[in-house]
Amino acid sequence: MAQLDIEAREREGVMILDLNGKLAVGGASVLREKVNAQMAQGHTKVILNLKDVDYIDSTGLGMMVICFTSLQKASGTMKLEHLNRRNIELLLLTKLSTVFQIFGDEQDAVNSFFPEREVKHFDILAFVQQQKEGA
């Protein structure tokens, strides 16, 4: 059974969920439970910190989309930060990179919830170009 641990912390009114392990069959439902618990407490601005997630399967991706949709229905949103190369490629392959806002830096992810702040988005095109040059 895949193991996924999730720690929740708050930063400037934004809930950051630090995921650790595999976002896959057996562990993906933990994510939905955690997001639902946050929504029940009125937290609808969520960032998934995927720095310590080494593997995401189709169930994990599906669960991310379900959580994203649930938060949107509650007038909130979910953003992603610190994805490794494999997980970025997975989001590109599935076209989910067009759904989720992705950030390389936590402060940029938090700032993205505040319209008056300057935000540096993760440059997916530069990432893809880098991968092609490195191949």
N, C-alpha and C positions, 0 to 999 in steps of 0.2 A: 504494500500500500504506500502510495506516494505521500511524503510528509511535507506539509507546508505550515510554517509558523508565521503569524502576523502580529506585529506590535503596532499599536496605534499611538500617535503623538500629535499634538496640536502645535501649529506655528501660525501666528497671526490670524487665527480663526479658521485656518485650513487644516483639515485632518490629513495627516500623512500616515499611510499604512506601509510599514516596512515589511516587505515579504522576504521570506528566507526559505529556500528549498525549491521544490518543483511545483509549478502551476500546471497540474496534470490530473488525469483521472484519479479519484480518491482524495485529492487535496483541494480541488477547485471549489467544491461546495463550501469550504472554510472561508473562501474569499466572499462569497455571496452572504454568508451568515454575518461576517464582520461588517460588510458594507450596509446590510440591513440594520444591524445594531447601531451603526453610526447615524443612519437616516432616522431611526427611532428616537435618537437623542437630538435630532434637529440639525445634524451635520450633513450638508449636501455639497460641500466643496471638498473633494477628495483627490489626493495625489497617491498613485501607487508607486512606491520606490522599489524598482525591480533590480536594484544593484546585486542582490544576493539570490536572484532567481536564475538558475543555470539552465532551466528547461521549461518550455511551455508547449503543451500539445493542443490538439484541436478542442478538447474539453476545456482546457484553461482559457484558450482564446474565446470560446463561446461564453464562458462565465464572465470574462472581462466585458464582453459586449452586453450581456444581461445586466451587469452592475452599472455600466455606463447608461443604458436605457432607463433603468430604474431611477438613477440619479437625475437624469434629464426630465423624467415625468414629475419629479419632486422639485423642479426648477433649479437643479444643481448640475454639476458635471464632474467628470473624472478625467484626470490627466496623468500622463506617465513620465517617469524620470529614470535616468541611469539604466538604460537598456544595454545589454551586451550586444556584440556584433550579430550573434545568431538570432537573438530575439528581434533586433531591428530588421534583419533580412526576412524573418517570418512575417512581420507586420507589412513589409513591402510586398512580399509574395501574395499575401491574402488581401492586399489593398486596404488593410485596416489602418495603415499609416495616414490615410485620408480621413479617418474617423477620429482617431485619438490625437490630441496635441501631445507632442513628445518633447521633453526637455533634457538637456545634458546636465543642468545645474539646478539644484533644489531652490535656490533663491529666485531664479527665473521662473520656475514652475509656480511658486507662491505668488510672485509678482503678477503672473498672468491672470490672477483672479481680481486684480485691482487695475481698472482701465487707465488710471492716471499714471501708472508706472511704466517705465521702459522695460521691455521684455526681449530677451535674446532667445529666439526659437532655435531648436535643434535643426541644423541644416541637413535635411535628408538627401538633397541632391549632391551636396559636397561629400556626404558619406558614401553614396553610391559611386561617385566619381573616384573617390579614394580606393574603394574596393576594386574597381576595374583596373586602376593603375597598379595596384598591388598584386593583381592576379597574374 
